[in-house]
Amino acid sequence: MPAFLVHGVPDTHLVWDEVCEQLTRADVVRPDLPGFAAPLPDGFTPNKESYVAWLIDEVEAVGEPVDLVGHDWGSLLAVRAATTRPDLVRTLAFGGGPVDETYTWHDVAQLWQQPEIGEQVMEAMTPDAMAVALPDLGLTPEQARRTAAHITPEMKAAILALYRSAVTVGAEWGPALDNTFDRPALALWGADDVYAPPDFGARMAARLRGDAIVFEGCGHWWPASRPEAVAAALEELWGRGE
């Protein structure tokens, strides 16, 4: 019964490196989303529904319920998969990506969602520029360089398509959180997340009958900023699923 870790935007599986170093288990799966350091499958349209379907297929292929964890867009995808296919999940942890009817997309997301303007913003998101910008959001310089090196034209196109498919994702996916979700659930959130305040994590956790942890002095990238605390919280959650 492995842990299954899902990254977000503009990340790859490498965002989980520091957390994995702290875990006492080795049965960890952390794939790259299609278009994010992994090729787009033939016929794959990089929108929110395709990514959820991909995630469900990946988890089904494991052959047993998983401990599902998601950060940023991985949070949205993990919550959607868990609330529509709870049979695939033993425990659920998520954070940094709200599924909530009251959430308004952050400023950069709104720019990405606009044709032509989004493309212009992406042109400025060069690896060099992002290596400089990402430390201000909570990554170390080395983590920022590692992340920025994988921002390719294919990833940028996938990001634009994903966000443009998700203008009303809160209204579409939010109601499923109020179904009877009976797996242990945990929200993990940075207190200083500039993209979504931790109140959204607490609200999601309450709707899923779970708990919430807020990391003080932490920004959006809690997997990279608080790996020891994240690993400890996850292992406590996983123990409740046994």
C-alpha positions as CSV (number, residue, x, y, z in Angstrom):
1,M,0.0,0.0,0.0
2,P,2.3,2.8,-1.2
3,A,2.3,6.5,-0.6
4,F,1.4,8.3,-3.9
5,L,2.7,11.9,-4.1
6,V,1.3,14.3,-6.7
7,H,3.1,17.6,-7.5
8,G,1.7,20.9,-8.8
9,V,2.6,23.9,-10.9
10,P,5.3,24.5,-12.1
11,D,6.9,21.6,-10.4
12,T,7.9,18.0,-11.1
13,H,8.3,15.0,-8.8
14,L,11.4,16.6,-7.5
15,V,9.4,18.8,-5.2
16,W,9.1,15.8,-2.9
17,D,12.8,15.1,-2.6
18,E,13.3,16.6,0.8
19,V,10.1,15.0,2.2
20,C,11.1,11.6,0.9
21,E,14.5,11.9,2.6
22,Q,12.7,12.2,5.9
23,L,10.2,9.4,5.5
24,T,10.8,6.0,7.2
25,R,9.0,4.2,4.3
26,A,10.4,3.4,0.9
27,D,7.1,2.4,-0.9
28,V,6.6,5.8,-2.4
29,V,5.3,6.6,-5.9
30,R,5.7,10.1,-7.3
31,P,5.1,10.4,-11.0
32,D,5.4,13.5,-13.1
33,L,2.2,14.9,-14.5
34,P,1.9,14.6,-18.3
35,G,3.6,17.6,-19.8
36,F,5.6,18.2,-16.6
37,A,9.0,16.5,-17.2
38,A,6.9,13.7,-18.8
39,P,5.6,13.5,-22.3
40,L,2.0,14.1,-23.1
41,P,0.4,10.8,-24.2
42,D,-1.0,10.7,-27.6
43,G,-4.4,12.3,-27.7
44,F,-4.1,13.7,-24.1
45,T,-5.7,17.2,-23.7
46,P,-4.1,18.9,-20.7
47,N,-7.2,20.0,-18.9
48,K,-8.4,19.4,-15.4
49,E,-10.6,16.5,-16.2
50,S,-7.9,14.7,-18.2
51,Y,-5.4,15.1,-15.3
52,V,-7.9,13.7,-12.9
53,A,-8.6,10.7,-15.2
54,W,-4.9,10.2,-15.6
55,L,-4.4,10.3,-11.8
56,I,-7.2,7.8,-11.2
57,D,-5.7,5.5,-13.9
58,E,-2.3,5.7,-12.2
59,V,-3.6,4.9,-8.8
60,E,-5.7,2.1,-10.1
61,A,-2.6,0.6,-11.6
62,V,-1.1,0.3,-8.2
63,G,-3.6,-2.4,-7.4
64,E,-4.5,-1.4,-3.9
65,P,-5.6,1.7,-2.0
66,V,-2.9,4.3,-1.6
67,D,-1.9,7.1,0.8
68,L,-2.6,9.9,-1.6
69,V,-0.8,13.3,-1.1
70,G,-1.1,16.4,-3.3
71,H,0.5,19.8,-3.3
72,D,-0.7,22.9,-5.3
73,W,-2.5,21.5,-8.4
74,G,-1.7,18.1,-7.0
75,S,-3.9,19.0,-4.1
76,L,-6.8,19.8,-6.3
77,L,-6.3,16.6,-8.4
78,A,-5.8,14.4,-5.3
79,V,-9.0,15.8,-3.6
80,R,-11.0,15.3,-6.7
81,A,-9.8,11.8,-7.3
82,A,-10.4,10.9,-3.6
83,T,-13.9,12.4,-3.4
84,T,-15.0,10.7,-6.6
85,R,-13.1,7.4,-6.1
86,P,-12.7,6.9,-2.4
87,D,-12.2,3.2,-2.9
88,L,-8.7,4.0,-4.3
89,V,-7.6,5.9,-1.2
90,R,-6.6,4.8,2.3
91,T,-5.7,8.3,3.5
92,L,-5.7,11.7,1.9
93,A,-3.4,14.7,2.5
94,F,-3.4,17.9,0.5
95,G,-2.5,21.5,0.6
96,G,-1.6,24.7,-1.3
97,G,-4.4,24.2,-3.8
98,P,-7.9,25.0,-2.7
99,V,-11.1,23.3,-3.9
100,D,-13.6,25.8,-2.7
101,E,-16.6,27.6,-4.3
102,T,-15.5,30.9,-2.7
103,Y,-11.9,30.9,-3.9
104,T,-10.9,33.4,-6.5
105,W,-7.8,32.5,-8.5
106,H,-4.7,34.4,-7.7
107,D,-3.5,37.2,-9.9
108,V,-1.0,35.1,-12.0
109,A,-3.5,32.4,-12.6
110,Q,-6.0,35.0,-13.9
111,L,-3.4,36.2,-16.3
112,W,-2.6,32.7,-17.5
113,Q,-6.3,32.2,-18.1
114,Q,-6.5,35.0,-20.6
115,P,-5.6,34.2,-24.2
116,E,-2.5,36.0,-25.6
117,I,-1.8,37.6,-22.2
118,G,-1.1,34.2,-20.7
119,E,1.3,33.4,-23.5
120,Q,3.1,36.7,-22.9
121,V,3.5,36.0,-19.2
122,M,4.9,32.6,-20.0
123,E,7.5,34.1,-22.3
124,A,8.9,35.9,-19.3
125,M,9.0,32.7,-17.2
126,T,12.5,31.6,-18.4
127,P,14.5,29.2,-16.3
128,D,16.9,32.0,-15.3
129,A,14.1,34.4,-14.3
130,M,12.3,31.7,-12.3
131,A,15.5,30.7,-10.5
132,V,15.6,34.2,-9.2
133,A,11.9,34.6,-8.5
134,L,11.1,31.3,-6.7
135,P,13.2,31.9,-3.6
136,D,10.9,34.8,-2.7
137,L,8.1,32.3,-2.5
138,G,9.8,29.9,-0.1
139,L,12.2,27.8,-2.0
140,T,15.9,27.7,-1.3
141,P,18.2,28.9,-4.2
142,E,19.1,25.3,-5.0
143,Q,15.4,24.2,-4.9
144,A,14.6,27.1,-7.2
145,R,17.3,26.2,-9.7
146,R,16.1,22.6,-9.7
147,T,12.5,23.6,-10.3
148,A,13.3,26.3,-12.9
149,A,15.4,23.9,-14.9
150,H,12.4,21.8,-15.8
151,I,10.2,24.7,-17.0
152,T,9.9,23.9,-20.7
153,P,7.7,25.2,-23.5
154,E,5.7,21.9,-23.2
155,M,5.2,22.5,-19.5
156,K,4.1,26.1,-20.1
157,A,1.5,25.0,-22.7
158,A,0.2,22.4,-20.3
159,I,-0.1,25.0,-17.5
160,L,-2.0,27.4,-19.7
161,A,-4.4,24.7,-20.9
162,L,-4.9,23.4,-17.3
163,Y,-5.7,26.8,-15.8
164,R,-8.0,27.8,-18.7
165,S,-10.0,24.7,-18.1
166,A,-10.3,25.5,-14.4
167,V,-11.9,29.0,-14.2
168,T,-14.9,27.6,-12.3
169,V,-13.2,24.5,-10.7
170,G,-14.3,25.4,-7.2
171,A,-18.0,25.5,-8.2
172,E,-17.6,22.3,-10.2
173,W,-15.6,20.2,-7.8
174,G,-16.4,21.8,-4.4
175,P,-19.8,20.1,-3.7
176,A,-18.1,16.6,-3.8
177,L,-16.3,17.5,-0.6
178,D,-19.6,17.4,1.3
179,N,-20.2,13.8,0.5
180,T,-19.5,11.3,3.2
181,F,-15.8,10.9,3.0
182,D,-14.7,8.3,5.5
183,R,-10.9,8.1,5.0
184,P,-8.5,9.9,7.3
185,A,-7.8,13.3,5.8
186,L,-5.3,16.1,6.5
187,A,-4.7,19.6,5.1
188,L,-1.2,20.9,5.2
189,W,-0.7,24.6,4.5
190,G,1.8,27.4,4.8
191,A,0.7,30.3,6.9
192,D,2.1,32.7,4.5
193,D,0.9,31.1,1.2
194,V,0.5,34.0,-1.2
195,Y,-1.7,32.1,-3.5
196,A,-4.4,30.9,-1.0
197,P,-4.7,31.6,2.7
198,P,-4.6,28.6,5.1
199,D,-8.3,29.2,5.9
200,F,-9.1,27.4,2.7
201,G,-7.2,24.3,4.0
202,A,-9.1,24.4,7.3
203,R,-12.4,24.7,5.4
204,M,-11.6,21.8,3.1
205,A,-10.5,19.6,6.0
206,A,-13.7,20.3,7.9
207,R,-15.8,19.4,4.9
208,L,-13.8,16.1,4.5
209,R,-14.1,15.4,8.3
210,G,-10.3,15.7,8.6
211,D,-7.7,17.8,10.3
212,A,-5.5,20.7,9.3
213,I,-1.9,21.8,10.1
214,V,-0.6,25.2,9.4
215,F,3.1,25.8,9.2
216,E,4.0,29.1,10.6
217,G,6.6,31.2,8.8
218,C,6.1,29.0,5.7
219,G,5.0,30.0,2.2
220,H,3.4,28.1,-0.6
221,W,6.0,25.3,-0.9
222,W,5.6,23.4,2.3
223,P,7.1,20.2,1.0
224,A,10.4,21.9,0.3
225,S,10.3,24.4,3.3
226,R,9.1,22.0,6.1
227,P,10.1,18.5,5.0
228,E,10.7,17.1,8.5
229,A,7.4,18.4,9.9
230,V,5.5,17.3,6.7
231,A,7.0,13.8,6.9
232,A,6.1,13.5,10.6
233,A,2.5,14.7,9.9
234,L,2.1,12.3,7.0
235,E,3.4,9.3,8.9
236,E,1.0,10.1,11.8
237,L,-1.9,10.3,9.3
238,W,-0.8,7.0,7.6
239,G,-0.8,5.3,11.0
240,R,-4.4,6.2,11.4
241,G,-5.2,4.5,8.1
242,E,-3.8,1.1,9.2
